[in-house]
Amino acid sequence: MTLIAPVKSEHVTFDPPQFAHLGMIPELVVLPVKDERIWVLLEPNVWFRPLFFDMNSGAHGEVLRVKKGGVLSRHRHPSPVHGFVLKGSWRYLEHTWRAEEGSYVMEPPGETHTLTCDSGEEMQTLFFIQGATLYIDEQDKVTLVEDNFQLIEACRKHYEEVGLGADFVNQFIR
C-alpha cells in the first residue's frame, strides 16, 4: 500500500499519526492566516478560506468572509450545514433573523437562502458543510453544484494565479 503523505507548510501542521503503519492519516492543524492570498474569491466581496476537504465523506470546513455589500447567491444544501459567526454579522434575505458574532446556525437540508452582509465592514463565519452546495436560480433550477471537487479545482486555479502554486490546496485535503 502506497500512502501519499499530506503536505506540511507554514499554514498547516500535524504530528505523525499513531497508527501510520495501518494507513491512518494525521490530524490537520490549520494555522492563523498570515497571507491574504489564501482567501479564494467566490463572488464579488465574498471569499472562502479552506480548512479541510474530507474526500471520504464529501464534507469540508471553511471560513467564509463577506465584506459589506457582498452576497452569496441563492442556494441550498442537501445535507445539514453548521455555522459559527467569528466576526461581524450577516443575514439571509429569506429570513427575519440576523446571525451576529458568537451566533451558531444550523441549516436543515433543503433550506433555500441568500447570504448577505449589509451591515458593518466584514463578517467571518466558520462553516462545516456536509456535501454539496446547490446554487439555484429563481425557478429553482440548479445553476452550479459546488462540492469538494469543484472547490479544490477553484482553489488550484486561484493559488496558481496568486503565486502559491496549484498544489498549495493539497495540504487541506484528507
NORTA-V210918 format. One record per residue. N is the residue number from 0. SS is DSSP state (H for helix, E for strand, - for the rest). Layout:
# NORTA-V210918
N;SS
N;SS
This chain:
# NORTA-V210918
0;-
1;-
2;-
3;-
4;-
5;-
6;-
7;-
8;-
9;-
10;-
11;E
12;E
13;-
14;-
15;-
16;-
17;-
18;-
19;H
20;H
21;H
22;-
23;-
24;-
25;-
26;-
27;-
28;E
29;E
30;-
31;-
32;-
33;-
34;-
35;H
36;H
37;H
38;-
39;E
40;E
41;E
42;E
43;-
44;-
45;E
46;E
47;E
48;E
49;E
50;E
51;E
52;E
53;-
54;-
55;-
56;-
57;-
58;E
59;E
60;E
61;E
62;E
63;E
64;E
65;E
66;E
67;-
68;-
69;-
70;E
71;E
72;E
73;E
74;E
75;E
76;E
77;-
78;-
79;-
80;E
81;E
82;E
83;E
84;E
85;E
86;E
87;-
88;E
89;E
90;E
91;E
92;-
93;-
94;-
95;-
96;-
97;E
98;E
99;E
100;-
101;-
102;-
103;E
104;E
105;E
106;E
107;-
108;-
109;-
110;-
111;-
112;E
113;E
114;E
115;E
116;-
117;-
118;-
119;-
120;-
121;E
122;E
123;E
124;E
125;E
126;E
127;E
128;E
129;E
130;-
131;-
132;E
133;E
134;E
135;E
136;-
137;-
138;-
139;-
140;-
141;E
142;E
143;E
144;E
145;E
146;-
147;H
148;H
149;H
150;H
151;H
152;H
153;H
154;H
155;H
156;H
157;H
158;H
159;H
160;H
161;-
162;-
163;-
164;-
165;H
166;H
167;H
168;H
169;H
170;H
171;H
172;E
173;-
